[in-house]
Structures are given as structure tokens and as C-alpha cells.
Amino acid sequence: MVAQDLSEPAVTPSISFVDDATLVREALQAVDTEVVGVDVERADADRYFRRAALVQVGAHEHCVLLDAVRLSDLPELDQLLDGDNLAVLHAVENDLEPLARLGVRPARIADTAIAAAMLGLPTGLSKLLTEVVGVSLTSEKEAFQRADWEQRPLPGQMAAYAAGDVVHLPALWVQLAARLEATGRVSWYEEELAATLTEATSDQRDWTRVKGAGRLDPQQRALLRALWQAREAQARAHDIAPNLLLHDNVLRDLAVDPPRTEAQLVRRSPRRRSLLREHVTPLFAAVAAGLEAEPVPRPQSARLTDDERATLDALRTRRAAVAEEHGLDAGVLCPSKVLWAAITGAPSNGEELCALAGLRTWQTRLLAGPLWEAYADSRPDDGAARPLEDE
């Protein structure tokens, strides 16, 4: 099938849709430039692995839409992004896995969402483009995000939306990079990007993330872990979204009140019965294994004393002031949830306090002094908590 021209006279950018592997290399020549916008539209809500339905590559007011439904790998795109070109993405953590499954691993990456966060700008792409580049995307963005990106032929409106998401990324990055340089925040951005790339390529799934897992007793926790691991194995082997196979809430309920037969297990998940019947045997076997397993102790309580809570409030207040001073969102500068670890860890100085909170170098530089001062001031009877005079 030949490349399909989906552009219209009044539509900018121009768009080419490619679903023939023999035409990919030629199509990408139109966007072979130093800075290339890249985006992915996914269709994997019911799947274990993240998969692309469409890969957009944009530059020079032109966008190439690569049909990932028909094209199982994209070596030509991987070659384009092998180091000479900078791939600009927005929220890169969402796109790395589906790109990798197509054999695409960009050597150089920029993330406009991270750059925006470091500059105190909106991180949503639509608002960011409007504020920085003066470009307004379609107002139907939310509807298109929920659309079926595997449908073919791809409707022209969806193609235009997909192109609009990516073709302006190079210009947006140029503006954001200049602002990072002007504000001295390049190192902040680089550290956040490196951390994001590391997290995006590591498996974040874990049974302890099931809501309510910490409230279960030790034997129930052992059963939950066994059930979670069995569900994970089935979901991975058959490329099924784990919650589609057996929702976390049902998983937790099964740990509290174990089924005595396979039929009982299936009945406990009324919205998933048809699918669950195909995989119930290994899941039910996990029930028996979990009941016989060594109990898993509950995590230590993270409850704070009244004095510790007062200290935590003082740290949050000081963090908010520092964030405002630098024009940052307080949660970007330092998430509230990490500060309790700093409180319970009994730090002896500001750097140690930031280390206990897991803060990065740029965050520590901004917060070590102010947070330590707030910590010490909130604990007047604790001599060990008072800052040294030269701090």
C-alpha cells in the first residue's frame, strides 16, 4: 500500500500516513533534522505490555504517522534517532516501552514536560504550547485521547490531532532549552531527566502497591502476595492487563476471605468471569500456596507523634516558601510524602535530612538550609536538632 496523504489545504502541518515497511525510510527523510518531535498513541488498555498503535515523527511543519498496527518494527526510525538527531518527547516515561517494542531506542532524548516543570510552567502539552509557542491544539483533546487508535482507516481528524501533538515539539524544545540556560536550571533538568529515564526502564509493579495491603494481617499478606504473583504470571504470559484479569480490589478481598473452590473464586469477580475461567486454575493454586506460606509481617507504622507532625507541617511550609521564591510547584521541588521519612530518620544536618527524603542534588542545594532551619526551629527542646552557627 502506498503512503497515504491525509493533509488538507487548510490543515497545518502536512501529514503522511505510512503502513508499508518499504516506504518508511523515504517518508522519514522529510523529518530528518537535528531536532525531531516524537510521540506515541497507544492502544493497550487491555494489555500487559505497552504497545503503540501509531508513532508520530514531526519536523519542518510535516508529520509522518507510522502505523504500528501493521509495522511490527521500525529499524528506520531507530537509525534516524541513533545519535545525530535529538528526539523530543513530552512525558517520555509513557512512550519508551512502546517504542522499544518496535526496536526504537533514541540515543538522545529531550522531555518538554520535565523542562516545563523545572521552569514552573504548565506541564500539560496544550497549555504549554499555547504559553510558550503560541500554538493552540484542538479543544477535543480529551476525546481523542480516549479514541480507538487501532481503527483503520485512520480518520482525518484523528490524524490531524496526532500530528498537532508532535510537530510543534521541536520549536517548543528550542524555547524551553533557552529558558533553562538563561535561568541556570540546565543541571536541574538533566538530573530529573536521568532519573525519569531510569524509572521508566525499570519494573515498578509490586504486590505491596495493592491498596489496603498494609492493613492486612501477616497471613493475609502472604496470600495476597501469592495471588498477585500468580495473576502477574498469567497476565504477562497472555498479555492481559492484570486488573482486567482480576482487579486489585478482588485480589485483596480474596486474601481476606479465601475461596474454597475454583468456582467460588470465579464468582467473586462477576465482571471478569468469562476471562477468569480461562486462568482460574493457577490462581486457585496460589490460594493454597499462600495459605501455607510463611506470614509476611506488616510494614512498620508510619504514624507521626504530635511533635513530629508539627515538624512536618513546618517543613511543608518552608518548602512551599522556597518553591514560590523560585517559581516552582511545591510538589515538583519536593513531594510532601517524602518528608515524613526525613522526620522519623532523626537527621543531624540539612544534607542528611534531604538524603532521608530521597531528594536529588538540585533539590538538596535549594532545600538543605531552609528545611534544616525549619526542622530545628520546630524542635526547640532537642539540642541535637539545632543548626550549627556556621550553617
C-alpha positions in Angstrom: 0.0 0.0 0.0 1.3 3.4 -0.9 1.8 6.2 1.6 -1.5 8.0 2.2 -1.6 11.8 2.1 -4.0 12.8 4.9 -3.4 16.5 4.8 -6.0 19.1 3.6 -5.4 22.6 2.2 -6.4 24.3 5.4 -4.6 21.9 7.7 -1.2 22.6 9.1 1.0 20.6 9.3 1.1 18.3 6.3 0.7 14.7 7.2 1.8 11.4 5.6 0.4 8.1 6.8 2.7 5.1 6.2 1.8 1.4 6.7 4.1 -0.1 4.2 7.6 -1.1 5.5 9.2 -0.4 2.1 8.1 3.3 2.3 9.2 4.1 5.8 12.8 5.2 5.0 11.7 7.5 2.3 8.9 9.0 4.4 11.3 9.7 7.3 13.6 11.8 5.0 11.1 14.6 5.2 11.6 14.8 9.0 15.4 14.1 9.1 16.5 17.1 11.0 18.6 18.0 14.1 15.6 18.2 16.4 12.7 15.7 15.8 9.4 15.5 17.6 8.3 12.0 18.6 5.1 10.8 20.1 3.1 7.6 20.5 -0.6 6.9 20.5 -1.2 3.7 22.4 -3.9 1.1 22.3 -3.0 -1.2 25.2 -5.6 -0.6 27.9 -6.4 -4.3 28.0 -2.9 -5.5 27.6 0.0 -6.2 30.0 2.7 -4.7 27.7 2.6 -1.1 26.5 2.1 -1.1 22.7 2.0 1.6 20.2 -0.9 1.9 17.7 0.7 4.9 16.0 4.1 6.6 16.1 4.3 10.2 15.1 7.5 11.8 13.9 7.4 15.5 13.2 9.6 18.4 12.0 9.6 21.1 9.3 5.8 21.5 9.7 5.4 18.0 8.4 4.4 14.8 10.3 4.9 11.2 9.4 2.4 8.8 11.0 3.8 5.3 11.2 1.2 2.6 11.5 2.3 0.4 14.4 -0.6 -1.9 13.9 0.8 -3.1 10.6 4.5 -2.3 11.2 5.9 -4.7 13.8 9.3 -3.0 13.9 10.8 0.3 12.8 14.5 0.0 12.3 14.5 3.0 10.0 13.2 5.2 12.8 15.8 3.7 15.2 18.5 4.6 12.7 17.1 8.2 12.4 17.4 8.6 16.2 20.8 6.9 16.6 22.5 10.0 17.9 22.8 12.6 15.2 19.2 13.7 15.9 17.6 14.8 19.2 14.3 13.1 19.9 11.9 15.5 21.7 9.1 13.9 23.6 6.5 15.0 26.1 6.3 12.9 29.2 8.8 10.4 27.9 8.0 7.8 30.5 4.8 6.9 28.6 6.5 6.3 25.3 9.8 4.5 25.9 8.4 1.0 26.3 6.1 1.0 23.3 8.9 2.5 21.2 11.3 -0.2 22.5 8.9 -2.9 21.5 9.2 -1.6 17.9 13.0 -1.7 18.2 13.3 2.1 18.6 15.7 3.3 21.3 16.6 7.0 20.8 20.2 7.8 21.7 19.5 11.4 22.6 16.2 12.4 24.3 14.7 15.7 25.5 11.5 15.9 27.5 9.4 19.1 27.3 7.3 18.1 30.3 10.3 17.8 32.6 11.8 21.1 31.2 8.4 22.8 31.8 8.3 21.6 35.4 11.8 22.9 36.1 10.7 26.3 34.8 7.5 26.5 36.8 5.4 26.3 33.6 2.3 24.2 32.9 3.2 20.6 32.2 0.1 19.8 30.1 1.1 19.9 26.4 -1.8 22.0 25.2 -1.3 24.8 27.8 2.4 24.7 27.4 2.3 25.1 23.6 -0.1 28.0 24.0 2.0 29.8 26.6 5.4 29.2 25.1 4.9 28.9 21.3 1.6 30.5 20.8 0.0 27.4 19.3 -3.5 26.2 20.2 -4.3 22.5 19.8 -7.8 21.1 19.2 -10.2 21.5 22.1 -11.3 17.9 21.7 -8.0 16.6 23.1 -9.6 14.5 25.8 -12.0 12.8 23.4 -9.1 11.9 21.1 -7.1 10.5 24.0 -9.9 8.0 24.6 -10.3 7.2 20.9 -9.5 3.8 19.3 -6.1 4.4 17.7 -6.1 1.0 16.1 -9.1 1.7 13.9 -8.2 1.7 10.2 -8.5 3.7 8.0 -7.5 6.4 10.4 -10.0 9.2 10.3 -8.5 12.5 9.1 -9.4 14.4 12.3 -7.5 11.8 14.4 -4.5 12.1 12.1 -4.6 15.9 12.4 -4.7 15.6 16.2 -1.8 13.2 16.3 0.3 15.4 14.1 -0.6 18.5 16.1 0.7 16.8 19.3 4.1 16.3 17.9 5.0 18.6 15.1 5.4 21.6 17.4 7.7 19.8 19.9 11.0 20.9 18.2 10.1 24.6 18.4 8.8 24.1 21.9 12.1 22.4 23.0 14.2 25.2 21.5 12.3 27.8 23.6 12.4 25.7 26.8 16.1 24.9 26.4 16.9 28.6 26.0 14.9 29.4 29.2 16.7 26.6 31.1 20.0 28.1 30.1 19.0 31.6 31.0 17.8 30.6 34.4 20.7 28.3 35.2 18.5 25.3 35.5 20.0 23.0 32.9 21.5 20.8 35.6 18.2 20.5 37.4 16.6 19.4 34.1 19.4 16.9 33.3 19.1 15.3 36.7 15.4 15.0 36.5 15.6 13.5 33.0 18.2 11.0 34.0 16.0 9.9 37.0 12.9 9.7 34.8 14.6 7.6 32.2 15.9 5.2 34.9 12.5 4.8 36.4 10.8 4.4 33.1 13.0 1.4 32.2 12.6 -0.4 35.5 9.7 -2.5 36.6 7.6 -0.6 39.1 5.0 -3.3 39.6 4.9 -4.7 43.1 2.3 -6.5 45.2 2.6 -4.1 48.1 1.1 -1.4 45.8 -2.3 -3.1 46.1 -4.5 -0.6 48.0 -5.0 -1.8 51.6 -2.1 -4.3 51.5 -0.6 -2.7 54.6 -3.7 -3.2 56.7 -3.8 -7.0 56.2 -2.6 -9.4 58.8 0.7 -11.3 58.1 -1.0 -14.4 56.7 -3.4 -12.4 54.6 -0.4 -10.5 53.2 1.3 -13.8 52.3 -1.9 -14.9 50.5 -2.1 -11.6 48.7 1.5 -11.9 47.5 0.9 -15.4 46.2 -2.3 -14.3 44.4 -0.6 -11.2 43.0 2.4 -13.2 41.7 0.1 -15.8 40.0 -2.0 -13.1 38.4 1.2 -11.4 37.3 2.5 -14.5 35.7 -0.8 -15.2 33.8 -1.1 -11.6 32.7 2.4 -11.4 31.4 2.2 -14.8 29.6 -1.0 -13.9 27.9 -0.5 -10.1 27.5 -3.6 -9.2 29.6 -3.9 -6.2 31.8 -3.6 -7.5 35.4 -6.7 -5.6 36.6 -8.7 -6.9 33.7 -7.9 -10.4 34.6 -8.5 -9.9 38.4 -8.9 -6.5 39.8 -6.8 -5.4 42.8 -9.9 -4.9 45.0 -11.0 -8.5 44.3 -7.4 -9.7 44.9 -7.4 -8.0 48.3 -10.8 -9.4 49.2 -9.7 -13.0 48.3 -6.8 -12.6 50.7 -9.2 -11.7 53.5 -11.7 -14.4 52.6 -10.1 -17.1 50.6 -12.3 -19.1 48.2 -12.6 -22.9 48.8 -13.1 -23.9 45.2 -12.3 -22.6 41.7 -16.0 -21.8 41.1 -16.1 -19.6 44.2 -13.0 -17.7 43.0 -14.7 -17.0 39.7 -17.9 -15.9 41.3 -16.0 -13.3 43.4 -15.2 -11.4 40.2 -18.6 -11.0 38.5 -17.4 -8.6 35.8 -14.5 -10.8 34.8 -16.0 -14.3 34.9 -15.6 -15.2 31.3 -11.9 -14.3 31.1 -11.2 -15.5 34.6 -12.4 -19.0 33.9 -9.6 -19.5 31.4 -6.9 -18.7 34.1 -8.6 -19.8 37.3 -6.6 -23.0 37.9 -3.1 -21.3 38.6 -4.9 -18.6 40.5 -6.7 -21.0 42.8 -3.4 -23.0 43.2 -1.9 -19.7 44.5 -4.6 -19.6 47.2 -3.4 -22.9 48.7 0.2 -21.8 48.4 -0.5 -18.5 50.1 -2.3 -20.2 53.0 0.7 -22.4 53.6 3.3 -19.7 53.0 5.4 -18.0 55.7 3.5 -15.0 57.0 4.6 -11.6 55.7 5.0 -9.0 58.5 3.2 -5.7 58.3 5.4 -2.7 57.4 6.3 -0.6 60.4 3.8 2.1 61.1 4.5 5.5 59.7 2.3 7.3 62.2 3.9 10.5 63.5 3.7 11.8 67.0 2.1 15.2 67.6 5.6 16.8 67.8 6.7 15.1 64.6 3.5 16.2 62.8 4.2 19.8 63.9 7.8 19.4 62.5 6.4 18.0 59.2 4.0 21.0 58.9 6.9 23.3 59.4 8.9 21.6 56.7 6.0 21.8 54.3 5.5 25.5 55.0 9.2 26.2 54.4 9.3 24.1 51.3 6.3 26.0 49.9 8.1 29.3 50.5 11.2 28.1 48.7 9.2 26.8 45.8 7.4 30.2 45.5 10.7 32.0 45.6 11.9 30.0 42.6 8.6 29.9 40.7 8.2 26.2 41.1 5.3 24.0 42.0 5.9 22.8 45.6 5.3 19.2 44.7 8.0 19.4 41.9 10.5 20.9 44.3 9.8 18.2 47.0 6.7 16.0 47.3 5.1 16.1 50.7 5.0 12.4 51.1 8.8 12.0 51.3 9.2 14.5 54.1 7.9 12.1 56.8 10.9 9.8 56.2 13.1 12.8 57.0 11.3 13.4 60.2 11.4 9.8 61.5 15.0 9.4 60.5 16.4 11.8 63.1 18.8 13.7 60.8 21.8 15.6 62.2 22.1 18.2 59.4 20.3 19.6 56.4 22.1 17.4 53.9 21.2 14.3 55.9 17.6 15.4 56.1 17.4 15.8 52.3 19.1 12.4 51.9 16.5 10.7 54.1 13.8 12.3 51.9 15.5 10.9 48.8 15.9 14.3 47.3 18.2 14.9 44.3 21.2 17.1 44.2 19.5 20.2 42.8 16.7 19.9 45.4 19.2 19.5 48.2 21.0 22.6 47.1 17.8 24.6 47.4 16.3 23.0 50.5 19.1 21.7 52.8 19.5 25.1 54.6 15.8 26.2 54.8 14.5 22.7 55.7 17.1 22.3 58.4 16.3 25.7 59.9 12.6 24.8 60.0 13.4 21.4 61.5 15.5 22.9 64.2 13.0 25.7 65.0 10.2 23.3 65.3 12.1 21.2 67.9 13.4 23.8 70.4 13.9 21.3 73.2 16.1 19.0 71.0 19.6 20.2 71.3 20.8 17.8 68.6 18.4 19.3 66.1 19.8 22.9 66.5 21.8 24.0 63.5 25.5 24.8 63.9 26.3 28.5 63.9 28.1 28.3 60.6 25.1 26.6 58.9 
